[in-house]
């Protein structure tokens, strides 16, 4: 209850209503923390066991573990408030690390199953909203204000292209099972936890493997250290790429002109021709000039330069036609949904956590969201580890 419901108080009320047992909130909190810390210790032991394995063992599934046919690992960051941060910290908010390890249903195709850009990525109002919500990389009105200065603002729907009679929709791969890892640890430590869990699930022996993430260097550092040598295909989240393409296309242009450029660029990206977008961005950057050192976030020169850098750095992870043909995911929607599920329990303006308590609850929340039910195994084995168990109790 303490991990499924949004607060310890809610767990207290639910236990009282369901079991007719009165427990105070503090007791539930203490028990949850103790169990969570024990699970954190078990996770650390699993990481130590994984690290102690010879390389040849890490390249295959553990004995007795069935390897999935298709495996996917994805990671992203959540948010929670800490009450034990340094006094000079600018905010109580800190980042959590969340990873999803998924077994996917095999779905290879003879060719790209969706060569056309889905309709939802060609609707101006929706794309504009998406770009601003995800990365806040879209122009924040500067270019549009200049374009619309001579008259009223343009209606986004009026500038959108006419939609085809039938909408183009891409079906997402089917997730057969998911395990979740969540922690306050830094990227290096978290990467080991993610790699150790992937190994125990047999992911190293999968027929097809993918690692999906946004453009954060921390994500690709984890892939580089722990998953690249296992031949996990690196895939940049298409939605994050879209936000950069959109902001770069619209920067310094009128809404009508920018939208036409965006449609051309996002079509190229969807078709795996990122080099064409990079070439036009380089030309556009030369036209605008380099951004000054203190350029504002809305300066078109800065937006175009950042988009050019982003796509150049990520181009090796943007072969979307190949990923679709293999039946692999091209968006990080599953991990973003997982982060929301973790945040449901730990994130809130009224929720503050210390290091130990926060780490314990993140561990338990990840366990509770995992399809392999690690907490069931924990409860079966816990009596054997309990203090006071006599070593000769099972002796013949």
C-alpha positions in Angstrom: 0.0 0.0 0.0 2.8 2.4 0.9 4.2 2.1 -2.6 1.0 1.9 -4.6 -0.8 4.8 -3.1 0.4 8.5 -3.3 1.3 8.9 0.4 1.8 7.0 3.7 -1.4 8.6 5.0 -3.4 7.2 2.1 -1.8 3.8 2.9 -2.8 4.1 6.5 -6.4 4.8 5.6 -6.5 2.0 3.1 -5.1 -0.5 5.5 -7.6 0.6 8.1 -10.6 0.3 5.7 -9.5 -3.0 4.2 -8.0 -4.9 7.1 -9.6 -3.1 9.9 -6.2 -2.6 11.5 -5.2 0.8 12.9 -1.6 1.8 12.2 -0.2 5.3 12.6 1.5 6.9 9.6 4.9 6.9 11.2 4.9 3.2 11.7 4.0 2.6 8.1 6.8 4.9 7.0 9.4 3.2 9.2 8.5 -0.3 8.0 8.5 0.8 4.4 11.9 2.4 4.8 13.4 -0.7 6.5 12.0 -3.0 3.8 13.2 -0.6 1.0 16.7 -0.5 2.5 16.9 -4.2 2.6 15.9 -4.3 -1.1 18.5 -1.7 -1.9 21.1 -3.9 -0.2 20.0 -6.8 -2.3 20.3 -4.7 -5.4 23.8 -3.7 -4.5 24.7 -7.4 -3.9 23.3 -8.2 -7.4 25.5 -5.5 -8.9 28.5 -6.8 -7.0 27.8 -10.3 -8.3 27.4 -9.1 -11.8 30.7 -7.1 -11.6 32.5 -10.3 -10.3 31.4 -12.3 -13.4 34.0 -13.0 -16.0 33.4 -11.1 -19.3 32.5 -14.3 -21.1 29.6 -14.9 -18.6 28.4 -11.3 -19.1 28.1 -11.8 -22.8 25.4 -14.5 -22.4 22.3 -15.1 -20.2 22.9 -16.5 -16.7 22.4 -20.3 -16.4 18.8 -21.3 -16.3 17.5 -17.9 -17.5 15.5 -17.8 -20.8 16.7 -15.0 -23.0 13.9 -12.9 -24.7 13.8 -12.8 -28.4 13.7 -9.0 -28.4 14.9 -6.8 -25.5 14.8 -3.1 -25.1 16.4 -0.9 -22.4 15.5 2.7 -21.9 16.3 5.3 -19.2 15.2 8.8 -18.3 15.1 11.2 -15.4 12.3 11.9 -12.9 12.0 14.5 -10.2 11.6 14.5 -6.4 12.3 17.0 -3.6 15.1 16.4 -1.1 15.2 17.9 2.4 19.0 17.1 2.9 20.5 19.0 0.0 23.4 21.4 0.6 22.4 24.9 1.9 23.7 26.5 -1.3 21.5 24.4 -3.5 19.2 26.6 -5.6 16.2 24.3 -5.2 15.0 21.3 -3.3 14.3 19.5 -6.5 16.7 16.9 -7.7 16.7 14.3 -10.5 15.9 10.6 -10.1 17.1 8.0 -12.5 14.5 5.5 -13.9 15.1 2.6 -16.2 12.7 0.3 -18.0 13.9 -3.1 -19.2 11.3 -4.5 -21.7 10.8 -7.8 -23.5 9.1 -7.0 -26.8 7.0 -9.1 -29.1 9.1 -9.9 -32.2 7.6 -8.0 -35.2 10.2 -7.8 -38.1 9.0 -6.6 -41.5 10.3 -7.2 -45.0 10.4 -3.4 -45.5 9.6 -0.2 -43.7 6.0 -0.7 -42.4 5.4 3.1 -42.2 7.4 5.0 -44.8 5.1 8.1 -44.5 5.3 10.5 -41.6 2.3 9.8 -39.2 -0.4 12.4 -39.4 0.0 13.5 -35.8 3.5 14.8 -36.6 2.1 17.0 -39.4 -0.4 19.0 -37.4 1.0 22.4 -36.6 -0.9 23.1 -33.4 -0.1 19.6 -31.9 3.6 19.8 -32.9 4.0 23.3 -31.5 2.5 22.2 -28.2 4.6 19.1 -28.1 7.9 21.0 -28.8 7.2 23.5 -26.0 6.2 20.9 -23.4 9.1 18.5 -23.9 12.2 20.6 -24.2 11.1 24.1 -24.4 13.3 24.4 -27.5 10.7 25.9 -29.8 10.9 29.6 -30.4 9.0 31.3 -27.6 7.2 33.8 -29.8 10.1 36.0 -31.1 10.0 34.9 -34.7 6.2 34.8 -34.8 5.9 38.3 -33.3 8.1 39.6 -36.1 6.2 37.8 -38.7 2.8 38.8 -37.4 3.7 42.5 -36.6 1.8 43.8 -39.6 -1.4 42.0 -38.7 -3.3 39.7 -36.4 -1.7 36.4 -35.3 -2.2 33.5 -37.7 -4.4 30.7 -36.8 -2.3 27.5 -36.4 -5.0 25.4 -38.0 -5.2 27.7 -41.0 -1.6 27.2 -41.8 -1.6 23.4 -41.4 -1.5 21.4 -44.6 -4.7 19.6 -45.7 -4.9 16.2 -44.1 -5.2 13.1 -46.2 -8.5 11.2 -46.1 -6.9 8.4 -44.0 -4.6 9.2 -41.2 -1.2 7.6 -41.2 -0.5 5.9 -37.8 2.5 4.0 -36.6 1.8 1.0 -34.3 4.1 0.7 -31.3 5.8 -2.6 -30.5 4.0 -4.8 -28.0 5.6 -4.9 -24.6 5.4 -8.5 -23.2 7.0 -7.7 -19.8 8.7 -4.8 -18.1 11.0 -4.4 -15.2 11.8 -1.1 -13.5 14.9 0.2 -11.8 14.7 3.6 -10.0 17.3 5.3 -7.9 18.8 8.6 -6.7 22.3 7.3 -7.7 24.5 9.2 -10.2 24.6 8.0 -13.8 27.7 5.8 -13.4 26.2 3.9 -10.4 22.8 3.7 -11.9 24.2 2.4 -15.2 25.7 -0.6 -13.3 22.3 -1.3 -11.6 20.6 -1.2 -15.0 23.3 -3.4 -16.6 23.1 -5.9 -13.7 19.4 -6.2 -13.9 19.5 -6.6 -17.7 22.0 -9.4 -17.3 19.9 -11.2 -14.7 16.9 -11.0 -17.1 18.9 -12.6 -19.9 19.0 -9.6 -22.1 22.6 -10.3 -23.2 21.4 -13.4 -25.0 18.5 -11.8 -26.8 18.2 -12.2 -30.6 17.6 -8.4 -31.1 18.5 -5.7 -28.6 17.8 -1.9 -28.5 18.7 1.0 -26.2 16.3 4.0 -26.5 16.9 7.4 -25.0 16.8 11.1 -25.6 19.9 13.2 -26.4 21.2 13.4 -22.8 24.9 12.5 -22.7 24.3 10.5 -19.5 22.0 8.1 -21.3 24.5 7.4 -24.0 27.4 7.2 -21.5 25.5 4.3 -19.9 25.0 2.7 -23.4 28.6 3.1 -24.2 29.9 1.6 -21.0 27.4 -1.3 -20.6 25.3 -2.0 -23.6 27.3 -1.2 -26.8 29.6 -4.3 -26.6 26.4 -6.4 -26.2 25.2 -5.0 -29.6 22.3 -3.1 -28.3 21.2 -0.8 -31.2 21.2 2.8 -30.0 18.0 4.7 -31.0 17.4 8.4 -30.4 13.8 9.1 -29.3 12.1 10.5 -32.4 10.0 12.9 -30.4 13.0 14.7 -29.0 14.5 14.9 -32.5 11.2 16.4 -33.7 11.3 19.1 -31.1 14.8 20.2 -32.3 13.8 20.0 -35.9 10.7 22.1 -35.3 12.5 24.8 -33.4 15.3 25.0 -35.9 12.9 25.3 -38.8 10.7 27.9 -37.2 13.5 30.1 -35.8 13.6 33.5 -37.5 10.9 32.6 -40.0 7.2 33.4 -40.3 4.8 30.7 -39.3 3.9 29.8 -42.8 7.5 29.6 -44.1 8.8 27.8 -41.1 6.1 25.2 -41.2 6.9 24.3 -44.8 10.6 23.9 -43.8 9.6 21.8 -40.8 7.5 19.4 -43.0 10.4 18.9 -45.4 12.9 18.4 -42.6 10.8 16.0 -40.5 10.0 14.0 -43.6 13.7 13.6 -44.2 14.3 12.6 -40.6 11.5 10.0 -40.7 13.0 8.6 -43.9 16.5 8.4 -42.4 18.0 11.2 -44.5 19.2 13.3 -41.6 22.3 14.4 -43.5 20.0 16.5 -45.8 18.6 18.3 -42.8 22.1 18.9 -41.4 23.2 20.4 -44.7 20.3 22.9 -44.8 20.8 23.7 -41.1 24.5 24.4 -41.8 23.5 26.8 -44.6 20.9 28.5 -42.4 23.4 28.9 -39.6 25.8 30.5 -42.0 23.1 32.9 -43.2 22.2 34.0 -39.6 25.7 34.0 -38.3 27.1 32.5 -35.1 25.2 33.4 -31.9 27.0 35.8 -29.5 28.2 34.4 -26.2 25.2 35.8 -24.3 22.5 35.1 -26.8 19.1 34.7 -25.4 17.3 31.3 -25.6 14.9 32.8 -28.2 17.7 34.1 -30.4 17.3 32.3 -33.8 21.0 32.1 -34.2 21.3 30.2 -31.0 18.3 27.9 -31.7 19.6 27.0 -35.2 23.2 26.4 -33.9 21.9 24.1 -31.1 19.7 22.2 -33.5 22.6 21.7 -35.9 24.9 20.4 -33.0 22.2 18.1 -31.7 21.4 16.4 -35.0 25.1 16.2 -35.9 25.9 14.4 -32.6 22.9 12.1 -32.8 22.8 11.2 -36.5 24.2 7.7 -36.0 21.2 6.9 -33.8 18.5 8.1 -36.2 18.2 5.4 -38.9 14.4 5.2 -38.2 13.4 3.2 -41.4 15.7 0.4 -40.3 14.5 0.4 -36.7 10.8 0.3 -37.9 11.7 -2.6 -40.3 13.2 -4.5 -37.4 10.1 -3.9 -35.3 11.9 -1.8 -32.7 10.6 1.3 -30.9 11.6 4.7 -32.1 10.2 6.7 -29.2 10.8 6.8 -25.5 7.1 6.8 -24.7 7.4 3.6 -22.5 10.1 5.0 -20.2 8.3 8.4 -20.0 5.1 6.6 -18.9 7.2 4.7 -16.4 8.7 7.9 -15.0 5.2 9.2 -14.5 4.3 6.1 -12.6 7.3 6.5 -10.3 6.7 10.3 -9.9 3.1 9.5 -8.9 4.5 8.2 -5.6 7.5 10.4 -4.9 6.9 13.7 -6.6 4.8 16.4 -5.1 5.1 20.0 -3.8 4.4 18.7 -0.3 6.7 15.7 -0.5 10.3 16.0 0.8 12.7 13.0 1.1 16.0 12.3 2.8 18.6 10.3 0.9 17.9 6.9 2.6 14.2 7.2 2.7 14.0 8.4 -0.9 16.2 5.7 -2.2 14.3 3.0 -0.3 10.9 4.1 -1.7 12.3 4.5 -5.2 13.5 0.9 -5.0 10.2 -0.4 -3.7 8.2 1.6 -6.3 10.4 0.1 -9.1 9.9 -3.4 -7.6 6.1 -2.8 -7.5 6.0 -1.8 -11.2 8.2 -4.8 -12.3 6.4 -7.7 -14.0 8.9 -10.2 -12.6 7.6 -9.4 -9.1 10.9 -9.2 -7.2 9.1 -8.4 -4.0 7.5 -11.8 -4.0 10.9 -13.4 -4.1 12.0 -11.0 -1.3 9.2 -12.0 1.0 9.9 -15.7 0.4 13.6 -15.4 1.2 13.3 -12.8 4.0 12.6 -15.2 6.9 15.8 -17.1 6.0 17.8 -13.8 6.5 16.0 -12.5 9.5 18.1 -11.9 12.6 17.8 -14.7 15.2 17.4 -17.6 12.7 19.3 -20.5 14.1 21.9 -21.9 11.7 21.1 -25.5 12.8 17.3 -25.2 12.3 17.4 -27.1 9.0 20.2 -29.5 9.9 19.4 -33.2 9.5 
